[in-house]
């Protein structure tokens, strides 16, 4: 538009096109809703208006208006570049923050724990126990303090547990790592019981005692809870995935117990419960269910107190 105005070589047409140019530029600036660009554009527009008024009223040189228009265009350009650079930097920071390793990313996962268990069983026929730990109380921490502090607290809890497992009787998974992360708030390790039959129970008590100690996170003292279950790998000779499911079943079957030992009766009770739920799902309540009410009579006045549903 500026080039057309210059080629027209008409003063009035120049002024008209300059005014249209400033209006279009301001409209574009407001449509982008960027405060830096808006401020620079409005200042340049004010300078343009002053020079245009001076040209019309006082006959000031026309090149001042042209200069104001060029400054206006440059201000918008540099504002866009600056904001684009700032946006790119913010995006890079967010991506870098997103790519930062999670607090438990360096711990072995379930796949590595499974493979290491099978490898160890090939070379050793000793008695072993699978121990599953579950941390509790993080929902309140994430809700009231924040997820970042919850992740930090989770990492501190895992470090406390790892320090107690640096013994030869706990099977190494990767280097010095002996604790595996099963996902969420669940952890596991495998204990060799060849030397001490109840070593896994002693370790569980030590871990629970260390976990309940208050944590100092962001100048806040926080307490969390932990529960544990264990499965005898020899008594429950089965696949590793079944051993994991047995340990979770023990935790879910007794939610109020802090330490639960899995036994075969838990699986039987689970199957019976699933069978009852399956029967209830197939019942036609409209034709097969009958309700009976039994009146309860008061001895003092022989009146009906309430009806009991049978």
N, C-alpha and C positions, 0 to 999 in steps of 0.2 A: 504493500500500500504506500509506503514511503517512496519507493522507486517510481510508482505511477504519479505521485504528487510532484516529484521533481521533474519528470518528463513532461507533465502537463504545462509547466512553466506559467501557471496562472496563480497569482497570489491568493485570491479568494478560494480557489480550489485547494491550494496548499493548506490553508487554514482549516478548511472543512475536513480534509483527509487527516490532518494532524489530530483534530478533535475526535474524529471517528476512531483513529488508531488508539488514542488514550482511553476512550470508552471501551473498546474491544479488549484492550489489555487488562483494564480493571475488572471487566466481567470475567475474564479467564482467571484472574487472580482470586476473585471471590468464589468462583466455582470450585477451585482446588482446596479451599478452606485450610490454607497454610498461613499461620500468623506471621512468620518472618517475611514471606513474599508479600502478604497484604500490607505490612508496614512499609516496606521499601517502595512498593508500587504507589501507595497513597502519598508518600513523601515526594516521589518523582512526579506524580500527577499534580500535586500542589505547586511544585516548581514550574511545571509546564503551564499551568493556569496563570501563574504570575507573569511569566514571560509573554504569554499570548495576550494578556490584558495590557501589558506594557507596550507590546507591538501595536495593538489596536488603538490605544489611547495616546501613547507618547511617541509612537513611531520608532520604537527600538528596532535594532537590526533583526532580520528574519532568521539569521543563522542561530540566534539564541534559542528559538523555538525548535529548530532542527536538533540542536545540541541536547535540549531537554528531552526530546523524543528518543534520541539515541541512548541517553542515560536511563530513560524509562525502560527501554527494551533490555539494556544490559543488566539493570537491577533485577528484572524478572528472571533473566537467564541465570545470573549468578545465584539467585535465591533458590532456583530449582536445582542447580548443581549441588549447592550446599546441603539442601535437604535430602537429595538423593544419596550423597556421601554419608550423611548422618544415618539415613535409613539403612544403608548397606552395613554400616558399622554396627548398628543395633541388631540387624539380622544376624550378622556374624557372631555377635556376643550371645544371642539367644541360641544359635546353633551350637556354639561351643559349650554353652551351659547344658544344652540337651544331650550333647555327646559326652559329657563328663560321666565317668564310671559311677554306677550306683554304689551305695555303701557296701553291698554284699556281692558285688559283681565278681570279686576275686575269689570267692568261696566256690568249692566244687559243687556241681549240681547233682541232680538225681541220676542222670546218665552215668556220670563218672563214678558215683557211689556204687551203682549197680555193677559196673564193669570191674571195679576194684574188689568188690565182694566176691564175684565169681573167680577172679584171678587168685584171691587169697584162699578160697575154698579148694582150689585145685592142688595147692601145695601144702595145705594144712587141714588136718581133720580134728582140730581142737574145737572145744565148745566155744560158741560165740553168742553174743546178744546184740540185737539191733535196738538202739535207743532213739526215740523220737521226742524232741522238745518242742513245746509250743509256748510262745510268749503271748501274754495278754495285757490289756490295758492301753494299747496304742491307739484305739479309736478315740478315746477321750483326749489323748495327747495331740493327735492330729486335728481334732476339732477345736480345742481351746488354745493351743499354742501354735500349731501350724505343721504342715507336712514336712517341711525342711527340718524342724527340730525333732519330729518323729523319726525321720531317717537317721539323723545323727544319734538319737537315743538307741535305735535299733543296731547301728554299727557298734556303739559302745557295749551293748549287751552281748553281741556276737564276739567281740574281743575278749570280754570277761570269760565267756565259755571256752574260747580257743585256748586261753592260757592254762586252763585246768586240764586240758586234754593232751598236753605235751608229755606223754608217757608212752613207753614202748607197747604197752598192752592195748592201746587204742590204735586201730589199723590206720596207717598213713594212706591218704588218698592221692595227694599230689605234693611231693616235696615234704614240707613240714605241715601241710594242711591235713587236719584230721576231722574237721567239722564240715558237713555238707549242708547246703541250703536247699530245702525242698520246695521253696516257693512261699510267698506270704510271710507268715511269722513262724514257720515250721523249720526245724533243723534236725539233723540226725548224725549219728556216728555209730561205728561198730566196735564192740569191745571184745577182746580175746580173754576168755575165762579159763585158760589153761592153768594159770598159776593161782588165781583167786576166784573162787566160785561166785562171790558176791561183789566183785569189783564194780560192776555196772551200777549197783545200788549205791555204793559209796560215792561214785562219781556223780550220780544224780543228786544226792544230798548236798554235795559240795557245790554243784552248779546252781541248785535252787537257793542255797544260802547266799551265794555270790550275787545272784540275780535280784533278790529282794532288797539288797542294799540300795539306798537312795543314790540317784544319779544327779549330777550337777550339769545341766544343759542350759546354756544362755542365761546364767545366773538364776536358774530355777531349780529347785530340788524336786525331783520326780521319782515316784516309786511305781514299779510295774510288778506283775506276777508272772509265774512260769509254771507249767505243768509238764509232766513227762510220762511216757509209757515205754515199755520194753517188751521185746518178743525173743524168746529162746529160739535161736536159729536151728538147733538140733531137735528140739521137741516138736517144732512146727516145720518139719522138713518140706519145703515147698519152694516155689520160685521167689525171687527177690521182690517182685512187684506184689506178691501176696503177703510177704512179710511187712511191707510198707502199709498195705491196706489193713492188716491185722493191728498194727500199732495205732493207726488212725481210728480204727473201730474201738479200740480200748479207750482212747481219749474221749470219743463221742459217746460211748456207752455210760461213762461215769464222769459227767462234767463237773461234779463237785469234789472229786478226789484229785489230789495234787500229783500222786504217783499211782499209776495203774499198770498192773502186770496182765498181759493178755493170756487168756486161757480159751480152750476150745469151746466152752459153753457160751461164750460171747457170740461166736459165729452161729451156733445153733439158735440162740435167741434171736439173732438178726434174721435168720431164714424163716423162723416161725412168725416173726412180726411182718415180714414181707408177704408171707402166705396169707395172714389175716387181712392185711391191707388189700391184697388181690381179691380175696373173697368179698370184702366190703365194696370194692369197686364194681363187682359184677352183680350186686344185690339190686333187685327191683323193689325199692322201698314202698311203692304204691300197692304192690300185690303181696309182698312177702313179709312186710313189717307190720306188726300189730302192737298197739299200745294199750296197757292196762293200768288203771288207776285204783289204788287201794286207799280208802278213807282211814284217817287216823283219828280215833275218838278220844276225847278228853275224859278222864275218870271222874272229874269233879262234877261236870254238868252234862255229861253224855252228848256233848256237841262235837261236830266235826271240826278239828283243828286245821287240818290241811289234807291234801291229797298226795299220796306217794306214787310216783311214776315207776312202774315195773318194767 
